Amino acid sequence: MEVNQKKTKGFVIAIVVLTILVLALGGYIGYDKFLSKNVTETSTTEKNSKSETDVNNEIENSKNEENNKEDNQNEAIVSNSNKAKCYGTYYVNGNISDGVYILNKDGTYQVENQETFGVFTINENTITFIEKKHTTGPREEDPIYYNPKSYLISDDCTRIRLTESGSHVSAYLEKAN
């Protein structure tokens, strides 16, 4: 009997120790899954909201800096390319009887006494005239503008050379004023 009592006593001690371990482990898991989530969710939500606003502010600041840089670059390009002094009246070969080109500030041009008109762009030392068609087909099938022609323009906008460099014939537009 003594052996049975020792076995029973050992068995009871083992069951008590295992029960304590199971309860402790179950309590830890329950705390970790249910109770600590609420506490950590609120703290992580606060951290995330703070970090999201910080990140959003940083992104917004970097975008603003990039936009400012682009604006400065665009302003420099615009001031170099679309010079306000390049708009006005130009005579072909400096003579009003040969033809008159009128360049408007809105980027359009027209040739007096001809049915030639359209838009123009100035990029560095090049001016490009793009003619507008008188009649066009369906918008998806027929372009409105056609026949781009690029010419060299002087830095002070007093002359637009209509012929290639080294050509035997010289044709140009000279500013009226």
C-alpha positions in Angstrom: 0.0 0.0 0.0 2.8 2.3 0.7 3.7 2.1 -3.0 0.2 3.0 -4.1 0.1 5.9 -1.7 3.4 7.2 -3.1 2.1 6.7 -6.7 -1.1 8.4 -5.8 0.6 11.2 -4.0 3.0 11.7 -7.0 0.1 11.6 -9.4 -1.8 14.3 -7.5 1.3 16.5 -7.4 1.8 16.1 -11.1 -1.9 16.9 -11.8 -1.7 20.0 -9.6 1.5 21.2 -11.3 0.1 20.5 -14.8 -3.1 22.3 -13.8 -1.2 25.3 -12.6 0.8 25.3 -15.8 -2.3 25.0 -18.0 -4.0 27.8 -16.2 -1.0 30.0 -16.3 -0.5 29.3 -20.1 -4.2 29.8 -20.7 -4.2 33.0 -18.8 -1.2 34.3 -20.7 -2.7 33.4 -24.1 -6.0 35.0 -23.1 -4.3 38.1 -22.0 -2.2 38.3 -25.1 -5.0 37.7 -27.5 -7.8 39.7 -26.0 -6.8 42.2 -23.3 -3.4 43.3 -24.6 -4.8 43.9 -28.1 -7.1 46.5 -26.9 -4.3 48.3 -25.1 -1.8 47.9 -27.9 -4.4 48.8 -30.6 -5.2 52.1 -29.0 -1.5 52.9 -28.5 -0.5 51.7 -31.9 -3.5 53.6 -33.4 -2.3 56.7 -31.8 1.2 56.1 -32.9 0.0 55.2 -36.4 -2.1 58.3 -36.6 0.8 60.4 -35.4 3.2 58.7 -37.8 0.7 58.9 -40.7 0.3 62.7 -40.2 4.0 63.0 -39.9 4.5 61.0 -43.1 1.7 63.0 -44.8 3.3 66.2 -43.7 6.7 65.0 -44.9 5.3 63.9 -48.3 3.4 67.2 -48.6 6.5 69.2 -47.8 8.6 67.2 -50.3 5.9 67.7 -53.0 5.8 71.4 -52.2 9.6 71.6 -52.5 9.5 69.7 -55.8 6.7 71.9 -57.1 8.6 75.0 -56.1 11.7 73.7 -57.9 9.6 72.9 -61.0 7.9 76.3 -60.9 11.3 78.0 -60.7 12.6 75.9 -63.6 9.4 76.5 -65.6 9.6 80.2 -64.9 13.2 80.3 -66.1 12.2 78.3 -69.2 9.2 80.5 -69.9 11.2 83.6 -69.4 13.9 82.3 -71.8 11.6 80.7 -74.3 8.4 82.7 -74.5 9.8 86.2 -74.4 7.1 88.9 -74.3 9.1 91.1 -76.6 8.8 88.5 -79.4 5.2 89.3 -79.9 4.2 91.9 -82.4 4.2 92.7 -86.1 6.9 91.4 -88.4 7.5 92.3 -92.1 8.8 89.8 -94.6 12.3 90.9 -95.6 11.7 94.2 -93.8 9.2 95.4 -96.4 5.5 95.8 -95.6 4.6 95.1 -99.2 6.2 91.6 -99.1 3.9 90.4 -96.3 3.0 91.0 -92.7 3.1 88.4 -89.9 1.2 89.3 -86.7 2.3 87.3 -83.6 -0.2 87.6 -80.7 0.5 87.3 -77.0 -1.9 84.3 -76.8 0.4 82.2 -79.0 -1.5 82.6 -82.3 -0.3 84.2 -85.5 -1.8 85.3 -88.8 -0.4 86.4 -92.1 -2.2 89.5 -93.5 -3.7 89.2 -96.9 -3.3 85.4 -96.9 -5.3 82.6 -95.4 -2.4 81.4 -93.3 -3.0 81.4 -89.5 -2.3 79.1 -86.6 -0.3 78.9 -83.4 3.4 79.3 -82.7 5.8 78.4 -80.0 9.2 79.8 -79.1 11.8 77.5 -77.6 15.3 79.0 -77.0 16.4 80.3 -80.4 13.7 78.5 -82.4 10.2 79.6 -83.4 7.8 77.0 -84.8 4.7 78.0 -86.7 1.9 75.4 -86.9 -0.8 76.1 -89.4 -4.5 75.6 -88.7 -6.7 73.9 -91.3 -9.6 75.9 -92.7 -11.9 72.8 -92.7 -11.4 69.5 -90.9 -13.0 66.2 -90.8 -14.1 64.2 -87.7 -12.1 65.2 -84.6 -10.9 61.6 -84.0 -9.6 61.2 -87.6 -8.4 64.6 -88.8 -6.0 66.9 -87.0 -6.8 70.6 -86.7 -3.2 71.8 -86.9 -0.7 70.7 -89.5 2.5 71.7 -91.4 4.8 72.8 -88.6 7.7 75.0 -89.8 10.6 75.9 -87.5 12.8 78.9 -88.0 15.8 80.6 -86.2 14.9 83.6 -84.1 17.4 86.2 -82.8 17.9 86.6 -79.1 16.5 90.2 -79.2 13.5 89.0 -81.3 14.2 91.5 -84.0 14.7 89.0 -86.8 13.4 85.5 -87.7 15.4 83.8 -90.4 13.1 81.9 -92.9 15.9 80.2 -94.8 18.5 77.6 -93.8 22.0 78.6 -92.8 24.4 78.9 -95.7 21.5 79.3 -98.2 22.1 81.5 -101.3 18.7 83.0 -100.9 18.0 85.1 -97.8 14.5 85.5 -96.4 13.6 86.8 -93.0 11.0 88.5 -90.9 12.0 91.8 -89.3 10.2 93.3 -86.4 8.2 96.4 -87.3 9.1 98.5 -84.2 
